[in-house]
Amino acid sequence: MRETRFDVVVIGSGPGGSVAALVLARGGARVALVDKASFPRDKACGDLVGPRGLRLLADLGLPTLEAPSRDIW
């Protein structure tokens, strides 16, 4: 069995844990992101991302989907 070592273990892959793991990994840390759920999964908290969240995702260089036109509402 091969041993794997990490610099950081982030528990919980919600928005905060995911961003923490991403920033640490981009900084060169070997990161393990651990969550009790299996993936992929549907999670209601990710169904709406407000303007501040979209700016943060853009600042992190993560792609986002375009919002639908207001004409369809």
PDB file with one MODEL, atoms N, CA, C and O in Angstrom:
MODEL        1
ATOM      1  N   MET A   1       0.844  -1.180   0.000  1.00  0.00           N
ATOM      2  CA  MET A   1       0.000   0.000   0.000  1.00  0.00           C
ATOM      3  C   MET A   1       0.889   1.244   0.000  1.00  0.00           C
ATOM      4  O   MET A   1       1.836   1.348   0.780  1.00  0.00           O
ATOM      5  N   ARG A   2       0.571   2.165  -0.873  1.00  0.00           N
ATOM      6  CA  ARG A   2       1.347   3.391  -1.003  1.00  0.00           C
ATOM      7  C   ARG A   2       0.867   4.436  -0.003  1.00  0.00           C
ATOM      8  O   ARG A   2      -0.336   4.649   0.146  1.00  0.00           O
ATOM      9  N   GLU A   3       1.781   5.073   0.664  1.00  0.00           N
ATOM     10  CA  GLU A   3       1.445   6.109   1.639  1.00  0.00           C
ATOM     11  C   GLU A   3       1.381   7.457   0.935  1.00  0.00           C
ATOM     12  O   GLU A   3       2.271   7.802   0.157  1.00  0.00           O
ATOM     13  N   THR A   4       0.327   8.217   1.212  1.00  0.00           N
ATOM     14  CA  THR A   4       0.183   9.556   0.659  1.00  0.00           C
ATOM     15  C   THR A   4       0.238  10.556   1.803  1.00  0.00           C
ATOM     16  O   THR A   4      -0.428  10.382   2.823  1.00  0.00           O
ATOM     17  N   ARG A   5       1.019  11.584   1.632  1.00  0.00           N
ATOM     18  CA  ARG A   5       1.141  12.626   2.659  1.00  0.00           C
ATOM     19  C   ARG A   5       0.588  13.942   2.120  1.00  0.00           C
ATOM     20  O   ARG A   5       0.746  14.276   0.946  1.00  0.00           O
ATOM     21  N   PHE A   6      -0.057  14.667   3.006  1.00  0.00           N
ATOM     22  CA  PHE A   6      -0.631  15.959   2.669  1.00  0.00           C
ATOM     23  C   PHE A   6      -0.096  17.013   3.618  1.00  0.00           C
ATOM     24  O   PHE A   6       0.233  16.720   4.767  1.00  0.00           O
ATOM     25  N   ASP A   7      -0.012  18.234   3.133  1.00  0.00           N
ATOM     26  CA  ASP A   7       0.348  19.352   3.986  1.00  0.00           C
ATOM     27  C   ASP A   7      -0.855  19.812   4.801  1.00  0.00           C
ATOM     28  O   ASP A   7      -0.723  20.251   5.944  1.00  0.00           O
ATOM     29  N   VAL A   8      -2.039  19.699   4.181  1.00  0.00           N
ATOM     30  CA  VAL A   8      -3.274  20.189   4.797  1.00  0.00           C
ATOM     31  C   VAL A   8      -4.398  19.230   4.469  1.00  0.00           C
ATOM     32  O   VAL A   8      -4.479  18.708   3.357  1.00  0.00           O
ATOM     33  N   VAL A   9      -5.269  18.999   5.445  1.00  0.00           N
ATOM     34  CA  VAL A   9      -6.520  18.271   5.207  1.00  0.00           C
ATOM     35  C   VAL A   9      -7.646  19.242   5.517  1.00  0.00           C
ATOM     36  O   VAL A   9      -7.748  19.744   6.637  1.00  0.00           O
ATOM     37  N   VAL A  10      -8.494  19.509   4.526  1.00  0.00           N
ATOM     38  CA  VAL A  10      -9.643  20.396   4.700  1.00  0.00           C
ATOM     39  C   VAL A  10     -10.866  19.499   4.859  1.00  0.00           C
ATOM     40  O   VAL A  10     -11.154  18.675   3.991  1.00  0.00           O
ATOM     41  N   ILE A  11     -11.578  19.659   5.957  1.00  0.00           N
ATOM     42  CA  ILE A  11     -12.769  18.864   6.234  1.00  0.00           C
ATOM     43  C   ILE A  11     -13.996  19.677   5.855  1.00  0.00           C
ATOM     44  O   ILE A  11     -14.236  20.754   6.399  1.00  0.00           O
ATOM     45  N   GLY A  12     -14.768  19.146   4.916  1.00  0.00           N
ATOM     46  CA  GLY A  12     -15.978  19.817   4.448  1.00  0.00           C
ATOM     47  C   GLY A  12     -15.727  20.509   3.128  1.00  0.00           C
ATOM     48  O   GLY A  12     -14.905  21.421   3.038  1.00  0.00           O
ATOM     49  N   SER A  13     -16.441  20.072   2.100  1.00  0.00           N
ATOM     50  CA  SER A  13     -16.201  20.634   0.771  1.00  0.00           C
ATOM     51  C   SER A  13     -17.312  21.569   0.331  1.00  0.00           C
ATOM     52  O   SER A  13     -17.639  21.656  -0.853  1.00  0.00           O
ATOM     53  N   GLY A  14     -17.888  22.266   1.298  1.00  0.00           N
ATOM     54  CA  GLY A  14     -18.838  23.316   0.953  1.00  0.00           C
ATOM     55  C   GLY A  14     -18.092  24.498   0.353  1.00  0.00           C
ATOM     56  O   GLY A  14     -16.912  24.379   0.023  1.00  0.00           O
ATOM     57  N   PRO A  15     -18.756  25.620   0.208  1.00  0.00           N
ATOM     58  CA  PRO A  15     -18.099  26.774  -0.410  1.00  0.00           C
ATOM     59  C   PRO A  15     -16.805  27.198   0.288  1.00  0.00           C
ATOM     60  O   PRO A  15     -15.800  27.451  -0.377  1.00  0.00           O
ATOM     61  N   GLY A  16     -16.822  27.277   1.607  1.00  0.00           N
ATOM     62  CA  GLY A  16     -15.628  27.710   2.333  1.00  0.00           C
ATOM     63  C   GLY A  16     -14.484  26.722   2.229  1.00  0.00           C
ATOM     64  O   GLY A  16     -13.342  27.109   1.978  1.00  0.00           O
ATOM     65  N   GLY A  17     -14.788  25.445   2.423  1.00  0.00           N
ATOM     66  CA  GLY A  17     -13.756  24.419   2.346  1.00  0.00           C
ATOM     67  C   GLY A  17     -13.176  24.286   0.959  1.00  0.00           C
ATOM     68  O   GLY A  17     -11.968  24.117   0.792  1.00  0.00           O
ATOM     69  N   SER A  18     -14.045  24.364  -0.044  1.00  0.00           N
ATOM     70  CA  SER A  18     -13.577  24.243  -1.428  1.00  0.00           C
ATOM     71  C   SER A  18     -12.644  25.382  -1.806  1.00  0.00           C
ATOM     72  O   SER A  18     -11.607  25.158  -2.431  1.00  0.00           O
ATOM     73  N   VAL A  19     -13.010  26.607  -1.429  1.00  0.00           N
ATOM     74  CA  VAL A  19     -12.165  27.752  -1.753  1.00  0.00           C
ATOM     75  C   VAL A  19     -10.853  27.676  -0.964  1.00  0.00           C
ATOM     76  O   VAL A  19      -9.785  27.975  -1.498  1.00  0.00           O
ATOM     77  N   ALA A  20     -10.940  27.274   0.305  1.00  0.00           N
ATOM     78  CA  ALA A  20      -9.715  27.136   1.103  1.00  0.00           C
ATOM     79  C   ALA A  20      -8.776  26.114   0.462  1.00  0.00           C
ATOM     80  O   ALA A  20      -7.576  26.363   0.343  1.00  0.00           O
ATOM     81  N   ALA A  21      -9.311  24.977   0.055  1.00  0.00           N
ATOM     82  CA  ALA A  21      -8.490  23.936  -0.573  1.00  0.00           C
ATOM     83  C   ALA A  21      -7.891  24.430  -1.885  1.00  0.00           C
ATOM     84  O   ALA A  21      -6.724  24.166  -2.173  1.00  0.00           O
ATOM     85  N   LEU A  22      -8.676  25.140  -2.677  1.00  0.00           N
ATOM     86  CA  LEU A  22      -8.194  25.661  -3.953  1.00  0.00           C
ATOM     87  C   LEU A  22      -7.038  26.646  -3.748  1.00  0.00           C
ATOM     88  O   LEU A  22      -6.002  26.542  -4.405  1.00  0.00           O
ATOM     89  N   VAL A  23      -7.222  27.592  -2.839  1.00  0.00           N
ATOM     90  CA  VAL A  23      -6.192  28.604  -2.598  1.00  0.00           C
ATOM     91  C   VAL A  23      -4.917  27.950  -2.070  1.00  0.00           C
ATOM     92  O   VAL A  23      -3.820  28.298  -2.505  1.00  0.00           O
ATOM     93  N   LEU A  24      -5.051  27.008  -1.140  1.00  0.00           N
ATOM     94  CA  LEU A  24      -3.879  26.314  -0.605  1.00  0.00           C
ATOM     95  C   LEU A  24      -3.157  25.518  -1.686  1.00  0.00           C
ATOM     96  O   LEU A  24      -1.930  25.554  -1.775  1.00  0.00           O
ATOM     97  N   ALA A  25      -3.925  24.795  -2.511  1.00  0.00           N
ATOM     98  CA  ALA A  25      -3.314  23.996  -3.579  1.00  0.00           C
ATOM     99  C   ALA A  25      -2.611  24.881  -4.592  1.00  0.00           C
ATOM    100  O   ALA A  25      -1.512  24.559  -5.043  1.00  0.00           O
ATOM    101  N   ARG A  26      -3.232  25.990  -4.952  1.00  0.00           N
ATOM    102  CA  ARG A  26      -2.586  26.912  -5.891  1.00  0.00           C
ATOM    103  C   ARG A  26      -1.321  27.518  -5.297  1.00  0.00           C
ATOM    104  O   ARG A  26      -0.418  27.925  -6.029  1.00  0.00           O
ATOM    105  N   GLY A  27      -1.257  27.576  -3.964  1.00  0.00           N
ATOM    106  CA  GLY A  27      -0.068  28.084  -3.292  1.00  0.00           C
ATOM    107  C   GLY A  27       1.019  27.030  -3.139  1.00  0.00           C
ATOM    108  O   GLY A  27       2.087  27.317  -2.598  1.00  0.00           O
ATOM    109  N   GLY A  28       0.760  25.822  -3.607  1.00  0.00           N
ATOM    110  CA  GLY A  28       1.776  24.789  -3.581  1.00  0.00           C
ATOM    111  C   GLY A  28       1.591  23.718  -2.522  1.00  0.00           C
ATOM    112  O   GLY A  28       2.390  22.783  -2.458  1.00  0.00           O
ATOM    113  N   ALA A  29       0.569  23.823  -1.692  1.00  0.00           N
ATOM    114  CA  ALA A  29       0.336  22.816  -0.655  1.00  0.00           C
ATOM    115  C   ALA A  29      -0.283  21.557  -1.265  1.00  0.00           C
ATOM    116  O   ALA A  29      -1.042  21.624  -2.232  1.00  0.00           O
ATOM    117  N   ARG A  30       0.055  20.427  -0.686  1.00  0.00           N
ATOM    118  CA  ARG A  30      -0.597  19.167  -1.052  1.00  0.00           C
ATOM    119  C   ARG A  30      -1.828  19.058  -0.165  1.00  0.00           C
ATOM    120  O   ARG A  30      -1.712  18.904   1.051  1.00  0.00           O
ATOM    121  N   VAL A  31      -3.013  19.140  -0.777  1.00  0.00           N
ATOM    122  CA  VAL A  31      -4.268  19.276  -0.036  1.00  0.00           C
ATOM    123  C   VAL A  31      -5.161  18.063  -0.254  1.00  0.00           C
ATOM    124  O   VAL A  31      -5.327  17.590  -1.379  1.00  0.00           O
ATOM    125  N   ALA A  32      -5.732  17.567   0.839  1.00  0.00           N
ATOM    126  CA  ALA A  32      -6.787  16.562   0.775  1.00  0.00           C
ATOM    127  C   ALA A  32      -8.078  17.250   1.191  1.00  0.00           C
ATOM    128  O   ALA A  32      -8.155  17.822   2.278  1.00  0.00           O
ATOM    129  N   LEU A  33      -9.083  17.200   0.341  1.00  0.00           N
ATOM    130  CA  LEU A  33     -10.393  17.779   0.626  1.00  0.00           C
ATOM    131  C   LEU A  33     -11.329  16.622   0.946  1.00  0.00           C
ATOM    132  O   LEU A  33     -11.571  15.770   0.091  1.00  0.00           O
ATOM    133  N   VAL A  34     -11.857  16.580   2.161  1.00  0.00           N
ATOM    134  CA  VAL A  34     -12.642  15.445   2.640  1.00  0.00           C
ATOM    135  C   VAL A  34     -14.059  15.888   2.967  1.00  0.00           C
ATOM    136  O   VAL A  34     -14.269  16.920   3.603  1.00  0.00           O
ATOM    137  N   ASP A  35     -15.027  15.095   2.525  1.00  0.00           N
ATOM    138  CA  ASP A  35     -16.428  15.374   2.820  1.00  0.00           C
ATOM    139  C   ASP A  35     -17.131  14.061   3.120  1.00  0.00           C
ATOM    140  O   ASP A  35     -16.722  13.017   2.613  1.00  0.00           O
ATOM    141  N   LYS A  36     -18.171  14.091   3.926  1.00  0.00           N
ATOM    142  CA  LYS A  36     -18.875  12.864   4.276  1.00  0.00           C
ATOM    143  C   LYS A  36     -19.771  12.351   3.152  1.00  0.00           C
ATOM    144  O   LYS A  36     -20.152  11.180   3.161  1.00  0.00           O
ATOM    145  N   ALA A  37     -20.112  13.195   2.195  1.00  0.00           N
ATOM    146  CA  ALA A  37     -21.010  12.805   1.103  1.00  0.00           C
ATOM    147  C   ALA A  37     -20.230  12.297  -0.096  1.00  0.00           C
ATOM    148  O   ALA A  37     -19.052  12.609  -0.271  1.00  0.00           O
ATOM    149  N   SER A  38     -20.907  11.511  -0.914  1.00  0.00           N
ATOM    150  CA  SER A  38     -20.334  11.062  -2.191  1.00  0.00           C
ATOM    151  C   SER A  38     -20.603  12.117  -3.254  1.00  0.00           C
ATOM    152  O   SER A  38     -21.570  12.872  -3.162  1.00  0.00           O
ATOM    153  N   PHE A  39     -19.751  12.162  -4.248  1.00  0.00           N
ATOM    154  CA  PHE A  39     -19.894  13.151  -5.321  1.00  0.00           C
ATOM    155  C   PHE A  39     -20.056  12.456  -6.648  1.00  0.00           C
ATOM    156  O   PHE A  39     -19.576  11.333  -6.796  1.00  0.00           O
ATOM    157  N   PRO A  40     -20.704  13.059  -7.620  1.00  0.00           N
ATOM    158  CA  PRO A  40     -21.381  14.359  -7.538  1.00  0.00           C
ATOM    159  C   PRO A  40     -22.655  14.244  -6.708  1.00  0.00           C
ATOM    160  O   PRO A  40     -23.221  13.161  -6.553  1.00  0.00           O
ATOM    161  N   ARG A  41     -23.087  15.370  -6.186  1.00  0.00           N
ATOM    162  CA  ARG A  41     -24.318  15.404  -5.394  1.00  0.00           C
ATOM    163  C   ARG A  41     -25.046  16.708  -5.660  1.00  0.00           C
ATOM    164  O   ARG A  41     -24.437  17.707  -6.041  1.00  0.00           O
ATOM    165  N   ASP A  42     -26.345  16.690  -5.457  1.00  0.00           N
ATOM    166  CA  ASP A  42     -27.130  17.908  -5.583  1.00  0.00           C
ATOM    167  C   ASP A  42     -27.116  18.599  -4.224  1.00  0.00           C
ATOM    168  O   ASP A  42     -27.418  17.977  -3.206  1.00  0.00           O
ATOM    169  N   LYS A  43     -26.773  19.852  -4.208  1.00  0.00           N
ATOM    170  CA  LYS A  43     -26.709  20.589  -2.955  1.00  0.00           C
ATOM    171  C   LYS A  43     -27.358  21.942  -3.165  1.00  0.00           C
ATOM    172  O   LYS A  43     -26.894  22.748  -3.971  1.00  0.00           O
ATOM    173  N   ALA A  44     -28.428  22.184  -2.438  1.00  0.00           N
ATOM    174  CA  ALA A  44     -29.238  23.393  -2.640  1.00  0.00           C
ATOM    175  C   ALA A  44     -28.455  24.682  -2.452  1.00  0.00           C
ATOM    176  O   ALA A  44     -28.751  25.670  -3.123  1.00  0.00           O
ATOM    177  N   CYS A  45     -27.469  24.710  -1.567  1.00  0.00           N
ATOM    178  CA  CYS A  45     -26.769  25.967  -1.312  1.00  0.00           C
ATOM    179  C   CYS A  45     -25.985  26.439  -2.530  1.00  0.00           C
ATOM    180  O   CYS A  45     -25.602  27.608  -2.595  1.00  0.00           O
ATOM    181  N   GLY A  46     -25.740  25.570  -3.484  1.00  0.00           N
ATOM    182  CA  GLY A  46     -25.021  25.971  -4.686  1.00  0.00           C
ATOM    183  C   GLY A  46     -25.931  26.396  -5.818  1.00  0.00           C
ATOM    184  O   GLY A  46     -25.457  26.726  -6.906  1.00  0.00           O
ATOM    185  N   ASP A  47     -27.252  26.391  -5.574  1.00  0.00           N
ATOM    186  CA  ASP A  47     -28.204  26.730  -6.624  1.00  0.00           C
ATOM    187  C   ASP A  47     -28.269  28.226  -6.903  1.00  0.00           C
ATOM    188  O   ASP A  47     -28.687  28.630  -7.988  1.00  0.00           O
ATOM    189  N   LEU A  48     -27.869  29.044  -5.957  1.00  0.00           N
ATOM    190  CA  LEU A  48     -27.888  30.492  -6.149  1.00  0.00           C
ATOM    191  C   LEU A  48     -26.565  31.066  -5.676  1.00  0.00           C
ATOM    192  O   LEU A  48     -26.164  30.875  -4.528  1.00  0.00           O
ATOM    193  N   VAL A  49     -25.904  31.758  -6.558  1.00  0.00           N
ATOM    194  CA  VAL A  49     -24.671  32.438  -6.197  1.00  0.00           C
ATOM    195  C   VAL A  49     -24.887  33.916  -6.494  1.00  0.00           C
ATOM    196  O   VAL A  49     -25.161  34.299  -7.631  1.00  0.00           O
ATOM    197  N   GLY A  50     -24.760  34.734  -5.462  1.00  0.00           N
ATOM    198  CA  GLY A  50     -24.997  36.167  -5.603  1.00  0.00           C
ATOM    199  C   GLY A  50     -23.842  36.872  -6.287  1.00  0.00           C
ATOM    200  O   GLY A  50     -22.822  36.255  -6.596  1.00  0.00           O
ATOM    201  N   PRO A  51     -24.004  38.165  -6.522  1.00  0.00           N
ATOM    202  CA  PRO A  51     -22.983  38.948  -7.228  1.00  0.00           C
ATOM    203  C   PRO A  51     -21.601  38.911  -6.561  1.00  0.00           C
ATOM    204  O   PRO A  51     -20.587  38.819  -7.253  1.00  0.00           O
ATOM    205  N   ARG A  52     -21.552  38.981  -5.229  1.00  0.00           N
ATOM    206  CA  ARG A  52     -20.252  38.929  -4.541  1.00  0.00           C
ATOM    207  C   ARG A  52     -19.593  37.573  -4.748  1.00  0.00           C
ATOM    208  O   ARG A  52     -18.380  37.487  -4.938  1.00  0.00           O
ATOM    209  N   GLY A  53     -20.398  36.514  -4.712  1.00  0.00           N
ATOM    210  CA  GLY A  53     -19.859  35.178  -4.949  1.00  0.00           C
ATOM    211  C   GLY A  53     -19.343  35.018  -6.367  1.00  0.00           C
ATOM    212  O   GLY A  53     -18.307  34.391  -6.585  1.00  0.00           O
ATOM    213  N   LEU A  54     -20.057  35.578  -7.330  1.00  0.00           N
ATOM    214  CA  LEU A  54     -19.612  35.514  -8.726  1.00  0.00           C
ATOM    215  C   LEU A  54     -18.298  36.257  -8.919  1.00  0.00           C
ATOM    216  O   LEU A  54     -17.432  35.809  -9.671  1.00  0.00           O
ATOM    217  N   ARG A  55     -18.147  37.407  -8.233  1.00  0.00           N
ATOM    218  CA  ARG A  55     -16.885  38.151  -8.317  1.00  0.00           C
ATOM    219  C   ARG A  55     -15.745  37.336  -7.714  1.00  0.00           C
ATOM    220  O   ARG A  55     -14.639  37.316  -8.254  1.00  0.00           O
ATOM    221  N   LEU A  56     -16.012  36.669  -6.605  1.00  0.00           N
ATOM    222  CA  LEU A  56     -14.984  35.844  -5.976  1.00  0.00           C
ATOM    223  C   LEU A  56     -14.574  34.705  -6.899  1.00  0.00           C
ATOM    224  O   LEU A  56     -13.384  34.425  -7.044  1.00  0.00           O
ATOM    225  N   LEU A  57     -15.546  34.043  -7.525  1.00  0.00           N
ATOM    226  CA  LEU A  57     -15.226  32.963  -8.461  1.00  0.00           C
ATOM    227  C   LEU A  57     -14.387  33.491  -9.625  1.00  0.00           C
ATOM    228  O   LEU A  57     -13.428  32.845 -10.048  1.00  0.00           O
ATOM    229  N   ALA A  58     -14.747  34.656 -10.135  1.00  0.00           N
ATOM    230  CA  ALA A  58     -13.975  35.260 -11.226  1.00  0.00           C
ATOM    231  C   ALA A  58     -12.554  35.588 -10.766  1.00  0.00           C
ATOM    232  O   ALA A  58     -11.592  35.353 -11.496  1.00  0.00           O
ATOM    233  N   ASP A  59     -12.428  36.132  -9.553  1.00  0.00           N
ATOM    234  CA  ASP A  59     -11.101  36.444  -9.015  1.00  0.00           C
ATOM    235  C   ASP A  59     -10.242  35.196  -8.860  1.00  0.00           C
ATOM    236  O   ASP A  59      -9.018  35.260  -8.981  1.00  0.00           O
ATOM    237  N   LEU A  60     -10.884  34.057  -8.591  1.00  0.00           N
ATOM    238  CA  LEU A  60     -10.180  32.784  -8.455  1.00  0.00           C
ATOM    239  C   LEU A  60      -9.908  32.124  -9.808  1.00  0.00           C
ATOM    240  O   LEU A  60      -9.243  31.092  -9.885  1.00  0.00           O
ATOM    241  N   GLY A  61     -10.431  32.735 -10.870  1.00  0.00           N
ATOM    242  CA  GLY A  61     -10.226  32.190 -12.207  1.00  0.00           C
ATOM    243  C   GLY A  61     -11.097  30.985 -12.516  1.00  0.00           C
ATOM    244  O   GLY A  61     -10.760  30.173 -13.378  1.00  0.00           O
ATOM    245  N   LEU A  62     -12.225  30.866 -11.810  1.00  0.00           N
ATOM    246  CA  LEU A  62     -13.122  29.735 -12.032  1.00  0.00           C
ATOM    247  C   LEU A  62     -14.243  30.129 -12.990  1.00  0.00           C
ATOM    248  O   LEU A  62     -14.798  31.222 -12.874  1.00  0.00           O
ATOM    249  N   PRO A  63     -14.579  29.261 -13.924  1.00  0.00           N
ATOM    250  CA  PRO A  63     -15.622  29.600 -14.890  1.00  0.00           C
ATOM    251  C   PRO A  63     -17.009  29.547 -14.243  1.00  0.00           C
ATOM    252  O   PRO A  63     -17.251  28.758 -13.330  1.00  0.00           O
ATOM    253  N   THR A  64     -17.895  30.384 -14.724  1.00  0.00           N
ATOM    254  CA  THR A  64     -19.294  30.374 -14.280  1.00  0.00           C
ATOM    255  C   THR A  64     -20.191  30.407 -15.503  1.00  0.00           C
ATOM    256  O   THR A  64     -19.781  30.837 -16.581  1.00  0.00           O
ATOM    257  N   LEU A  65     -21.409  29.952 -15.323  1.00  0.00           N
ATOM    258  CA  LEU A  65     -22.382  30.006 -16.405  1.00  0.00           C
ATOM    259  C   LEU A  65     -23.004  31.393 -16.446  1.00  0.00           C
ATOM    260  O   LEU A  65     -23.137  32.059 -15.419  1.00  0.00           O
ATOM    261  N   GLU A  66     -23.375  31.811 -17.621  1.00  0.00           N
ATOM    262  CA  GLU A  66     -24.055  33.091 -17.764  1.00  0.00           C
ATOM    263  C   GLU A  66     -25.465  32.974 -17.195  1.00  0.00           C
ATOM    264  O   GLU A  66     -26.114  31.937 -17.339  1.00  0.00           O
ATOM    265  N   ALA A  67     -25.935  34.038 -16.549  1.00  0.00           N
ATOM    266  CA  ALA A  67     -27.301  34.060 -16.033  1.00  0.00           C
ATOM    267  C   ALA A  67     -28.273  34.161 -17.200  1.00  0.00           C
ATOM    268  O   ALA A  67     -27.967  34.801 -18.206  1.00  0.00           O
ATOM    269  N   PRO A  68     -29.446  33.535 -17.079  1.00  0.00           N
ATOM    270  CA  PRO A  68     -30.442  33.660 -18.149  1.00  0.00           C
ATOM    271  C   PRO A  68     -30.931  35.096 -18.258  1.00  0.00           C
ATOM    272  O   PRO A  68     -30.898  35.853 -17.288  1.00  0.00           O
ATOM    273  N   SER A  69     -31.374  35.451 -19.425  1.00  0.00           N
ATOM    274  CA  SER A  69     -31.887  36.797 -19.669  1.00  0.00           C
ATOM    275  C   SER A  69     -33.130  37.033 -18.819  1.00  0.00           C
ATOM    276  O   SER A  69     -33.908  36.110 -18.578  1.00  0.00           O
ATOM    277  N   ARG A  70     -33.315  38.265 -18.369  1.00  0.00           N
ATOM    278  CA  ARG A  70     -34.520  38.603 -17.592  1.00  0.00           C
ATOM    279  C   ARG A  70     -35.778  38.515 -18.457  1.00  0.00           C
ATOM    280  O   ARG A  70     -36.891  38.451 -17.935  1.00  0.00           O
ATOM    281  N   ASP A  71     -35.602  38.511 -19.772  1.00  0.00           N
ATOM    282  CA  ASP A  71     -36.761  38.437 -20.668  1.00  0.00           C
ATOM    283  C   ASP A  71     -37.569  37.164 -20.478  1.00  0.00           C
ATOM    284  O   ASP A  71     -38.763  37.138 -20.778  1.00  0.00           O
ATOM    285  N   ILE A  72     -36.921  36.090 -19.973  1.00  0.00           N
ATOM    286  CA  ILE A  72     -37.662  34.834 -19.822  1.00  0.00           C
ATOM    287  C   ILE A  72     -38.448  34.790 -18.520  1.00  0.00           C
ATOM    288  O   ILE A  72     -39.264  33.890 -18.322  1.00  0.00           O
ATOM    289  N   TRP A  73     -38.210  35.763 -17.618  1.00  0.00           N
ATOM    290  CA  TRP A  73     -38.917  35.761 -16.338  1.00  0.00           C
ATOM    291  C   TRP A  73     -40.240  36.379 -16.577  1.00  0.00           C
ATOM    292  O   TRP A  73     -41.042  36.500 -15.651  1.00  0.00           O
TER     293      TRP A  73
ENDMDL
END
